[in-house]
């Protein structure tokens, strides 16, 4: 009993956590709907009967000439379509009704459709399309045929238990009245077959079409037979995430089933998630830190009813310091989709924050936003000093955004120095920025060189350039240079590029002719193949060849001295074949040595070797028979 109670408690806790989320971070927005609208427009002009049907179902054609052409076109497409008869009949009848065609459909086709429910239909899909076609035509299926279809559907589900078959069966059952209630027992079987992706999405195998088919089916069955909602709130969120991830669908059917599935989930308020998202780029200006949030349904429409309360817990992400526990967001639009919170009273500092949004206590969403800061130059000193530091620095102060009136002069024995203190405008505390550069630009030819200003232990940015040592970077081009201080950061709203002063740089005259770093194409690299190794003298090759032939020469010499016994050599085909095959093998090896590759040699060797083996086997058998016959004669 205790274990059962613990399990129930765990289930309830999970349910509460699941209910507490119930949000998605995106929705089908205006841009998405406009793009899907274009998909439907393209579908009308396509040569696909299915595309024309779904396009005509979602957009209305007002031009009479276009409508007449489409009405003629769909009948041609019906005749040429390679779809199943029941499917293309459904698309033809549906498109004809959607376009409000004045031309009547052929009587032979209508008669065939009317009689189709009297036949034994082969699949749940066929039953669905035949019933849907009758419904489109406004023809009621009689009770006898309905009972027959129920029985047939049950038989088919025992044989075909695929997700596609279940999906069509759900839709068929809702059209069969009370007799189709048996299908409610299959809802759970279907839902549990959904595959989870990355812990964030749920989908059925088969993609968008099957997922939408099953979702629309299980919700329709639950509504038709007064059953509990077929999916949990957590599952509804994950199904919604999957559907929204397919918003880039390119077919008219895909666009239609996507919208219908999202409508189905959004219509079930007890599990439907909502979208809570930031308005804008999530960067708040320090002068008026206003948090703008949109609250919408999955299709980007206002919630009905609208949320009654929207609060946010604001946390600084850097150290998880809670800035405020409960900041109220107030509605600022007539359709109550935009909610605003003024954070100026909290006096937030520059940084990244997280707002934990809670709507009506049942929906939560974490949003991240950035509060920009403003940088202020508290003090900047610029001057010239001797490179050996034996003399004091001649420094001058510059106030942002002014420019130093006097032109500075530095030669190769001196160095240019800069010191700047950057502070946060609101707190006057020194800050560290992502980019702090000192840029020197030649006024005559606009060439420039950039140096990084480093922050020291006192949190002041310093720049120290020895003119003599840096001459090569300037190509030893003496002249007047503009000195800029560039400060930038992703969290600043007033990054700047400040012209500080003009400085006359003088490099050593004897260094002017030295080549500096030149930019441009490098010399072409011409590839050279490796030079072949030198071949040995001809005498070496001849000696080596002679050594290789020596064994063969010795063989003939020894045969000449010992004598060759050819008395047992017969002229039978097997004997001749064996010697020809053996000679052929030797000849092949000789040709291999001259020009053939190993693979070419093997291909030729296989048939010759087989032939030689068979002939040799016959020769050995004949010799063995002869020897046994002589032994028997000697014994007798």
N, C-alpha and C positions, 0 to 999 in steps of 0.2 A: 504494500500500500504506500509505504514511504517512497519507494522508487517511482511509483506511478505519479505521486504528487510532485516529486522533484522534476520528473520529465515534463509535466504540465507547466510547472513554474518556469523551466527553461524555455519551453515553447512560447509562453506568454512574454518573457523577456525579449526573445528574439523578435516576436511580433511587434513589440513596442519600439524596438530599435529600427525595425524595418519601416514601421509607420512614420517614425521620426524623420526618415530621409525623404522619400516620396517626391524628389525633385530631379530634374534633368538640367544640364547646363546649356542646352540649345533647344531650338524649336524650328519648325518649318516657317521661315521668315518670308518677307515680301519678295526678296531676290530669288529665293528657292521656288516660290509659287510662280513667279514670272518665267523662270527657266522651264518649269514643268508645263506652263501654258504654251511655251514655244514647242515643247515636245508634242503636245496635242495638235498644234497647228501643223507641224511637220507630218504627223500621223494621218491627217486628212488628205494630204497630197501624196501619200505613199501608195504603193501597189499591193499592200498587205491588207486583206480583209479584216483581220483581227485588229490591226492598228487603226483602221478607219472606224471600226465599231467603238473602240474605247475613246478615240478622239471625239467622235460625234456625241458620245455620252457626257463629255465634260465641257465642250464648247459648242456654241450655237452658231450655225451658218445662216446669215440673214440675206445674203445675196441670192436672188432667185436663180440666176443662170448657173452659179456655182453649185447650188443645191440640186438643180436638175441634172447637171453633169455627174455629180456624185451618186445620184440615184441610179443612173444608168451604169455607172462604173462598178458599183457594188454587185450588181447582177453578173457582170462580166467576171469580176474577181471571184465570185462564188463558183462559177462554172470552172474556172482555172485553178481554184485552190486545191492543194493536196492535203488539207486537213481532213479529219474524220467527218463523215456526213453530218452527224449530230452536232458537231462543233461549228462547222461552217454554216449550217442551217440557222443556228442560234445567232451567229454574228450577222447574217444577212437580214433576218427578221428584226433584230435589235437595231441595226443601223438604219433600216428602212423606217422604223418607228421614230428613232432619234432625229432623223432628217426630215420627218413629216413628208415623205415622198407621196406625190399624187398618183404615181404609177403603182398599180396593184401587183402583188407578187403572183407568179404563175400558179394556176389552180392545181396543176399536177404536183407542184412542190408542197403546197398547203395540204393537199389530200394525203400526201405521204407523211407529212409531219403529224397530222391528226391521228393517223393510224399507228404511228410509231409506239405509242404507249400500250397498244394492244399486244405488241410483240414481246418476246423475252429478251430484255435488254442485257447487254454483256458486261457492263461495269457500272460502278457507282457514278463515275464521271458521265457516262451516257445517260443514266437516269436523271442526273442533275440538269444536263443541258436540254433534255427533252422536256422536262417539267418547266424549266425556265423559259423555253421557247413557247410552250402553251400559255404560260402566264403573260408573256409579252404580247401574244396574240389575243389575250383576253378570253381564252378557252378554259373552262373548268374541267378538271379531270374527275370523272365520276367515282363514287365510293368503291365500286367493285375493282376498278383499276388501281385505286389508291391502296386497297388491301393487297392486291396482287404485287404492287410495287414494294410495299413494306416487307412482304415475305421474300421477294426477290433480293431486296437490299440486305436482309439478314443472312440470306444464303451467300451473297457475294462477300460480306464482311468476314465470314468464316474462312473463305478461300483467300481473299485479298485483304490483308490487315496492314497495308502500307499507309504511310502518313497521307499520301494523296487520296487514297480511297476513303480514309476516315474523314478528311476535310470535306470532300464532296458529300459524304453520307450525312454529315452534320447539317449542311445546307438543304439537302433533300428532306431530312426529317422534319425541319421546321415548316415545310409545305404540306406535310401529310397529317397534320392535326394530332390528336391524342394518340393515334396508332403509331406515331413515330417516337413516342416517349422512351422507347427502349434504348435509344441512342445516348441518353443521358448517362448510362452506365459506362460509356466509353470516353467521357470527357477527361477523367483523370488519366486514363491510359494514354491519351494523346498528349496531354500537357507534360507528363513526366519524360517524354521522349525529346524534349527541347534540349539543345546542346548549349552549354555555357561557354562564353568566350572571354578570357581574361578576367573573369569574375565580375564583368561589367555589362555583358550583353547576353541575351538569350535568343536563339534562333532554331528553326527546325531544318533538318537536312533537306536540301533542295533549294534553299535560298529564299529570296524575297517573296516569290509567288506562293510557295507552299506555306511559309510563315504567315503571310496575310490571309491565305485561304483558311488555315486552321484557327487563327485568332478570331476572324470574323465568324467562323462556324461555331466555335465553342461559346462565344458570347451570345450569338443568336439563339442557340439551343437553351442556354441558361435562362435567357429572358423569356423564350417561348413557353418553357415548362416550369417557370418559377423556381429555378434552382439557384443555389448560392453562386456568387461570382466565381468563375472558373479559375482565375489566377489570383495570387496574392499581390499585395501592393509592391513588394520587392520584385516579384516577377514582372509586374506591369512596368516598373522602371527599367528593367533590363531589356524587356521586349521593345520598349520605346527607344532606348539607346540604340538598339540594332536597327530599327526602322529609320531613325534619323541619320544613321551612318550611311544609309542607302539613298540619300536625297539626290545624289547625282545620277540616278537611273536615267537611261536614254531611250526607253521604249514606252509607247503609249500605255500598254498594259501594265508595265512596272510602275509608271507614274500613278495610274488609277488605283491599283491595289495598295500602293504606299499611302496615298491620301485616305483611302477607305479604312485601312487598318488603324491609322492614327486617330481618325474620327471615332472608330469603335472604342478604342481605349479611353479617349478623352471624354466620351459620353458616359462612362461609368465612374461617377464622382467618388465612389467609396474606395477605388483603387487607383484612379488616374493620377499620374504625377503632374506637377506643374513645373514651369520653367522660371527660375529666378536668376537673373543675370545682370551684370553691370551695363549701364548705358555709357557708350563712349569707349575711350581707350584705357580707362582705369587709372588715369593720372589726374590727381587733384591739384589745383593751383593753391599755393600757400596763402594768397590773399583771401580766397573764399573757398575753403575746403568743404565742398558739398558732395555728398555721396548720392548718386542717382541710380536707382535700381528699377528694372522692369519685371513685372509679374504677369505671365501669360500662360495660355494653355499650349498644348503640343503643336497646334496649328497657328500659333502667334496671335490668337484672339484673346480679348479680355475674359477673365474668369467670370462665371455666372453661377452662384453669386460671387461678388468680389471678396477678397480677404478683408477681415475686419481689423486685424492688427498685424503690424509688421515691425519687428524689433531686431536690433543688431548688437552683438557683443563684439567690440573692437579690440583687437590684440596686436601689439607690435611684434612682428615675426622675429626680429633680431634677438630679443631676449624673452619673448613670451610674456611681456608685461601687459596686463589688462588695462586699456585706456578707459573703457566704460563697459559696464555690464549690460545695460539695457538702453540703447539709443532708439528712440521711436522714429520710424520713417513714415512720413505723411503723404497722402495721395495728392498729386499735383496735376492730374489730367482728368478730363470729363469721363473718359472711359475707364478710369482707375487702373491703368496699366503701369503708370510711372509713379514711383515713390521716392521721396527725397528726405535726406537727413543732413542738417547743418552741423558740421563737426568743429566749427570755430571755437565754441565754448570749451572744448576739450583741450585746446591749445596743442595740437599734435605737432611733432617735429618731423623733419625730413626722414623718410624711411619707407619700408614696405610693411603694409598692415594686412590683417585678415579680418574680414567681417563675417561672423557666424550669424546668418539671417534665419530668423524663425517667423513663420507665418501661421497665424491662428493656432499656434502651439502644436501643429501636426506636420508642418513642412519645414525642413531645415536645408540650408545650403551654405557652403563656405565660399566666399568670394575674396579674391586678393586684389588690393588696389595699392597704388603708390602715391604718397604725398610728396610732391616736389618741394624743393627748397630754393632759396635765392642766395647766391653767393655775393659777398661784398669784399672788395679789396680794402683792407684796413690800413695798409701802408705798403708802399713800394719804393725801393731805393735802387737807383741805377748809377753806375759809375765806372771809372777807368782806374786801374792800379798797375804798378810795375810787376812784371812777371816774377821777379825775385823777392817781392813783398818788402823791399827795403824802404820804400816810401809809402806814405799813407795814401789810402784810397780817396780819390776825389769823387764823392758820391752826391747825388741830387735826388730829391724826392719828387715823385710824380703822382698826381691825384687823378683817379679814374673819373671821366674818360678823356682827360686832357692829354696833350702831347708836350713833351719837353721842348721848350722854346729854343734853347741853344743846341747846336749840332756838336756831338761828341767826336773826338778824334782818338784813334788808337793805332799804334804801329806794332811791328812784329816783336817788340820788346815788352809789350803791355798785354793786359788782359781785360776783357769786358765782364763786369760783375752785375748780377741782379739779385735782389732779395724781395720777396713779396709774401705778405701774410693774408691768407684767404680765410674769411670767417663766414659763419651762417648769419644771414641778415637778421633773423628773428632772435637768436640767442647770443650773437656776437662771440661764439666759440669757434676756434680754429677747426677747419674741416679738411678732409682729404678728398681729392677729386680724382676721377679716372684719368683725365687728360690735363696736363699742364706743360705746354710747349713754349719755347722761345724760337721765333721764326725770324730769320734775317733775309731780306729780299733786296737784291741789287736794283737800284732805281733805274739804271740805264738799260739793262737787258732782261729784267724781271726774273732772273735766276734766283733761286732761294735754297736755303738749307735750314733744316729744323733740328733743334736740340731739345732734349727732355730736361725739364726742371725737376729736381728731386727735393723731397721734403726731408728736413733735418730733424734733430731731436727736439728742437723748439717748435716744431710743426710749421716752420716757415719754408717756403719754396725758394730754392737757391739755384743760380745758374752761374757758371764760371767758365769762360772761354779764353784760352791762351791763343792770341792772334797768330803768333809765330808757328805754333804746333798745328793749328787748324788750317794753315794756308793751303795745303793740298786739297782740302775739301771745298775750297773756294776757287780752285784752279789758279790761285795766286792772282786773282783779279782784284786789284785795288779799286776803291770807289766808295760812293755813298750808299749805305744800306739802311732800309727801314727796319726797325726792331719792333716786332709784335709779340704780345703775350696772349696765348690762346688757352682758354680754360673751358673745359667741357665735361659734362657728366650726365648720365641718363636720368639722374634724380634731381637735376637742376632745371629751373624754368628760365634762367637768364644766362645761359652760357654765352661767352663773348670772345671776340678776337680784337684785341686792343692795340692800336698803334701807339707805342710808348715814345719813341724818339728816332732821330736819324744819327747814324754814326759813320764817320769817315774811317775806313779800314785801309791801312797801308802795309803791304807785304814787301819783303826784301826784293830788290830789283833783280838780283842774280837768281832768284827762284822763279821769275816770271816765265822763262822759257821752258821750265820743267813740265813735262806732260802730267796733267791731272787725270782724274777718272773720266774717261770718255764713254759716252753712251752711243750705241748704234749696233749695226749688225756685225757679228764676228766673221773672221775670214772663213771661207768655205772649206770644209773638211772633205778632201777627196779620198775615197776609200781605195786602199791598195791591197791586193791579194798577196798572200805569202809567196815569196820566191821559192820555186821548187828546189829541193836539195840536189846537189850535183851528183850525177850518175857515176858509178864506178867505171874504170877502164874496160874496154871490150874484152881484153884477155881474161879478166876476172870472170865475166859472164860465161865465156867459152869454157873455162876450166870447171866452173860449177855445173854447167850442162853436161860436160863429159863425165863428171863424177856421178851424176844422176843416171846416165846411160850405162855405166860400168856394170851393174848387176845383170842387166839384160845381155850384154856382150859376153859376160862370164857364163851365163846360162847356155848360150849357143856353143861356146867353146867346150864346156863340159859334156854337152850332148854329143858333140863331134868325137870326143875322145872315148866316152863310155858307150856310145851307140844308142840308138833309139829303137825300142821294141814296138813295131807297128803291126805285128802279126794279128793282134786281137782287134785292130781298128776295123770296124765294119762301116759300110756305107748306108746304114739305116737312117731314116729321117731323124730319129731322136739323137743319134751320134752327131750327125751333121748340124742339127739345130743347136746342140749343146756347145759345140766348138764355135759356131757362128755367134751365139749369144755371148760366150766368154770373150771372144774377140771384139764384139761390139762394146762390151763393158770397158775393155782396155782402150778402145778407140774413143769412147765417150770421155774417159778420164783425161785422155790426151787433149781433146777439144776443150774440156773444162779448164785445163791448164793454160790454153791459149786465149780463150775469149768468153766462155760461158760463165754465168753466175751460179752460185750454189743452188738457188731455187730452180733455175732452168735445168740444171743438171739432174736434180732429184726428180723432177717431172718426167724427164726422159729415161732415167735409170729404172724407175718402178716397173714399167711394162717389159723392158729388156730383162731385168732380174727375174721377174715372174716366169717369163718364157724360158730362160736359162735353167731355172730351178726345176721346172716340169720336165724339160728334156734330160737334164742330168739325173733326175730321179728314175726315168725310164732306162737310161744307160746303165745305172748301177744295178737295177733289178735284173736286166738282161745278163750282165756279167755274173751276178750272183747265181742265176739259174744255170748258166753254162758251167760254172765251177762245181756246183752240186752234181750236175750230170756226169762230169769227168770223174769225180770221186766215186760215184756209184759204179761206173764202168770198171775202174781199177780194182775195186773190192771184189767184184764178181769174177 
